[in-house]
Amino acid sequence: MKRAALLLMALVLSCFAAMAQESGKHIGPDYDFVEYLIDNDLKQDALKLVSDQGYLPSDTLVFLRGWVNYQLKELQKASGYFNAVPQDSPFKEKALFYSAAVSAHMGDYTSPVQQLEAYSGPYAELKGLHLAGLALLRDDPQAFRAAAQAFEYKDYNLAPAEKELDEIFASRFEQKGKSPLLAAAASAVVPGLGRIYAGNVGEGISSLLLVGACGAITAEHWIKDGPSNWKTILPGLLTAVFYIGNIYGSYMSVSIYNNRLKDAQNTAILYNIHIPLRTVFK
């Protein structure tokens, strides 16, 4: 009797599950409406729609949830949905590349690499573009050279991004950048010259005038009052402080310049692995 009761209960539960499934609806017919909401800046309405628990589970639903969260800049949630799209889904390629772009924007430059390297579909050049960008973000010149072999510079959707990544690579790894040590040495010879080298002309001229004025006052009192007089010692100490500060400041100016340049380049890299997706996957 107990076994019969369990079987009857299982049968009833399966009937309820079947009825619930029959009462559900597919997201497919609403796909275009979700896109319409996004295009008309009604993203919260789109999120509410795809979050409806009345939809039957499907790869389309998973992708759309990732897509809407991506549009809302909920990158962590978008990444989770994109990665959950099944391998046999027609949305898998779009989800894969957008997931890689999202990971890069969140500062993860390594985890998308394995998924991209395993990809063997028709978007080989786009794959190379993403891998090259991720290599630059990791400061890995060898990985960039390997990925950039896929660049053909013929696809108008990809060619501008490929050329800009090439320029960033050349600037970062092939061309001689500005040296903080050279800036410091230059300012040791001529106060302010290192700041001018860093591109801060106004600061360089100010440093030259300040150190020069203090040095001139020190020299004048040295001649008039002698080296042991306070009138000589005080401006002499100020000259030494300004001179050393000028050397350190020049070193830091170039370091800051290099950091800002790298930040600007990284922003450009993220832009160039993201923007082509909009035209490739229309």
C-alpha angles and dihedrals in degrees: 000000000000091000091049090051091052091049091049091050091049090050092051092049092049090051091052090048091050091049091048091051091049090050091052125089136221120246092219097090089050095049095098091045091055089052089048091054091049093048090051093050093252093128096143089055089050090051091050090050097050091043091061107123090211092081119098115243112265142146088251091058092048092050094046091051089053091045094051092047089049090054089050090051091243088142099171092053092042091053092052093052094044091052090049094059106113120250093242094052119115086227094056097096094049090045091049096054095040089049090054091050091048092050090051091051089052090053098257106130099163113045095065092054097076092049092048093047090052091053114103102168131120096283095078095138092049088050089054091050092053094045091048092051092048090049091054091049088053092046090239109146095178092054089048093053090050094049094043090062085082092062112112099166091215104099107084089210092060109022098082091050092046092052093048092050088051090053092049090049091051092047093048102040111014108035121068109251129205114290122220090205092053089050091052092048092048091052090048088059098038115013111237095016092108091055090050088050088054090054097257098119096164093051090047093054091046091052091049093050094044096048091040093051093048090046092050092050090049092050092048093053091043089060096041103035105018131245096285097055117107089232087064098037097051098053088038091058090046090050091052092049093048092044094052091042089052091055094047092044091053091051091050093045092060092043090053090046091053092047092050091047091052092048090051091048092050090051089051091049092053090048093051096050091047108041097057089060090069092062099033093052102036 
